[in-house]
Amino acid sequence: MKAFRVLPVLALAACNPDSPAAPTALPFGVVFLEARKTTSLASSPSGFVLLPSASFYSSRSTSITDSRAPTDSCTIGPIPGTEPLPGPVISAGDLITIDVNGSSHQLRPVDFQDGDRAYVVRGEGIPYAPGDSIRINIPGKNGGFPLANVSARTAEGFTLGPMPIVTPGQDLPVTWSPAGNATSMMIFRLRYATEQGTVDEEINCKFKDTGSAIIRARYLTNWSAVPATQRAVRATRLRSASIATGPISRIGILSTFTVPTP
């Protein structure tokens, strides 16, 4: 699977490489941990598998969205496409491994037509329960990303509360089951069709993971005006960690659980 490179998880800083003040390119890894449904309850009793993807770059920006410090906010704009690569692709070794609940799983590199490379797991995914902790083992490569071993906690599953019907001028309250700690954030994407009849615009809101929030009426004018068949809601819990793995190298880990779960 292709590494998920859509805003808002990567916060890539814009810079002019010809500027004297441009930062030096450093080894930067990005690991995405996405929850997926599975019908094979025998292999994963939780009903979910973990779909990991890891990519490594020589990048002038090593920033990711910090899930521990969200500011409640909403924006309106086109549904974002794929972000550009953070920098030239580098190797992190022949394979990397992820340890989950005492089992080790291999991720091998796959090259893509746009020049990207991602280390991915074969098959449906890794059996786990959302909220499990994992360990990532990177063998490293001379001239690429150095050896590293890091641990992270995956995003917990949640239940989304009922979405009330609103009319123009009304706020929209949203509720969900909170994670119970301050290390995750919630992202709501309310997508809807514009005048062309294509679902191509969205309200994108980021909230503290407290279990409830309000989307103000001023953002909902177009959303509330279109038929229910031309709009959709996606809610995502994001847990991120930015970890220094050496004097100059850094890895960003982004774990997501989305409702509806793919």
N, C-alpha and C positions, 0 to 999 in steps of 0.2 A: 504494500500500500504506500502511496505517495505521502510524504510528510505533510502534515496539515499546516499550511503557512498562510492563514487568513487572519487579519486583524480581529480581535484586539490582543491576541496572545503574545505576538512579537512586537516589541516597541523599538523599532529600528531607528536610530538617530540619523537624520540626514546630514551629510557632510560633503564638502568639496575636497576630493583627494589632492587637488593641486594647491590647496591653501596651506600656508606654513603652519597653521594651527591644527591641521587635520590630525586626528589620533592615529597611532600606530596600529596596524592590523595585528590581532592576537588570535590564538587558537580558541574557538568558541564552539561548544556543542549544544544542540537543542534536542531534548528527548520529549516526545509527546506520548502520553499514556491515555488512551481513549477507551471508555467502557462500551462494550457491544453486547447485545442480547445473544443468547445461544439457546437452541432447542435441545442440546445434549446435556440434560440434567445429570446423567451418569458421570460425565467428565467434569462438570462444574455445577454442583448442587445449588449455587447461588442464582443460577440462571443467567450469569454474565461471564464474559471473557474480557481479558485485557488485550488491547491491540496496541503494541508499542511501535514506535518509529523513532530512529535516532539519526541525526545528520550533523556534520562537522564542517566548519568553515574557518577560513582566515578572514576575520571580520574586524572592522573599525568600530562596530557597535556590539556590545555584549549585554544589552538590556532586554528584559522581558517584562511583561505586566506583573506587578507585585500584587498578589491576591490578598496579602495581609493588610493592605492599606488602601482600600478602594474609597473613592469619594462618590457618594450617590449622585449619579448624573445620567442624562439621556441626550442622545443626538439623533438627528434624522438625516438620512442620506441613501444613496444607492447601495444595494447589497454588494459588499466588497468581493472582489475577485482574489486571485492568488497573488500574494506579495512577491516582490523580487527576492532573489537569494541575498542573504546577508553579506556574502563575499565569495571568493573562490572556494570550491569544495576541497577539503583535505581528508586524508585517511586517518582512521583511528585503529587500524589493524584489520586482520582478516575476518574477525567476527567479534561481537560483544555478547555478553551473557546477562540475563536478568534472573535473579533468584526471587522466587515467590513461594512462601509457605514450605520451604525446605526443598523445592524443586528448582533446577537450573534449566533455563531455556535459551537457545542460541538465536541471535539475530545476525543475518548475513547481508552484505551490501547489495543493493540493486541500483543500477544507473537508469536515469530517466532522460527523455529527449530534450528537456530544457536545460540539461547540464547538471541537474541535482543528483545527489546520491543519498539513499536512505538505507539504514540497517533495519531490516524487518524480520518478523517471525514468520515461519512457514505455517500454513494451515489456518484454521479458524481464529486462533488466538490462544492466550494463556488462561487457564482456569484460575479464578480468584474471586474474592468477595470485595466489592467496592469499599474502600477504606483500609484495605490491607496495606502493609508496608512492603517495600521491595528494595532490592539492592542491585545496582547496575555496575558491572565489571567491564572496564575498557582496557584492553591490552596495550593500546598506544602504538604509535608508529613514528619512527625517526623522520623528522621534517614535517610531521603532521600533528595530530592531537596526542598529547602525552598520556601515559598510563594513569588511570584514575579508578577509584572505587567509591561510589556515593550511594547514599540511602535516601529514600523519600517515601512519603505516605500518599496513597492514591486518594482521589476525591470520593467522598461518600455518596451513596445513592440518596435520592430524595423523592418525595411525593409532591406534585404540584397541586395547589388548591384550585377550586373552581374559578374560571375566568368569567366574571359577570359581564353581561351585555351593557355597553355604555352607549349613550347618544352624544352627539357633539356638544361640547361644553362641560362634560362630566369627567372627573378624575377616574383612573382605573386602579383599584387596589389589587395587589398580587400577593399571594401567600404560598409558602412552601415549608417543608419540614427542615428546620435549621440543622447545621452540622454540629452545633454545640461548642464550637471553638472559634478563634479569631484568625485562623490561617487560611480561610477560603473566602471567595466572593461569588456572587451570583451575576450572571449575564442574561438578560432577557432580550430576545430579538422578536419584534412584532413585524412580520413581513406582510406586504399587501401590494395589490395591483395599482398601477397608476392609470392615467387616461388611456394608455395603449392596451390595457387589459392583461398585461403581463406582470406577474409578481416580481418586481424589480427594485422595490424600495423598502426600507426598514427603519423602525425605531429601535435604537440600540441603547439599552440601559444597563448600567453597572451599579450593583447595590452591595452593601455590607450583608453578610450572611446571617441575618437576624431572624428570618422567617417571615418577614412581611415588608412591603414597600408600597409606594404610590407612584404611578406614572401620571404626571399632571396632564390636564385636559389640553393644554396648548400644544402638546406633541401628538395628540390623538385625532386631530381634525380629519386628516385623510383616511386614517385607519378606520375610524368609526363610520365613515361615509360609504365604504365599499361593502358588498355582500360578504357574508361569512365564507362563501365558497372561494373568495379571492383574497383570503388572508390566512395567516398561520402564526402560531406562537412556538418558539423554541426557547427553553430555559436551560442554562448550563451552569453547573457548579465547577469553578476553576480553583485548583490548588496549585500554586507555583512555588518554586524554590530556585534561587540563583546561588550557585556554590562555586567558590574558588577551588580549583583542583591542583593548583601549582602557582608558582610565582607570577606567571603571565596568562595561564589558561583558566577558563571558566566554563561551567555548564549550566544551562537553564533547563529545568524539569517542569513540565506543564501537564497536569493530570485533569481530565474532564469527565464529568458524568452529565449527559444531556437527556432531557425529556422533551419530546418522545425519544427513546433510546433507539439508535439505528440497529 
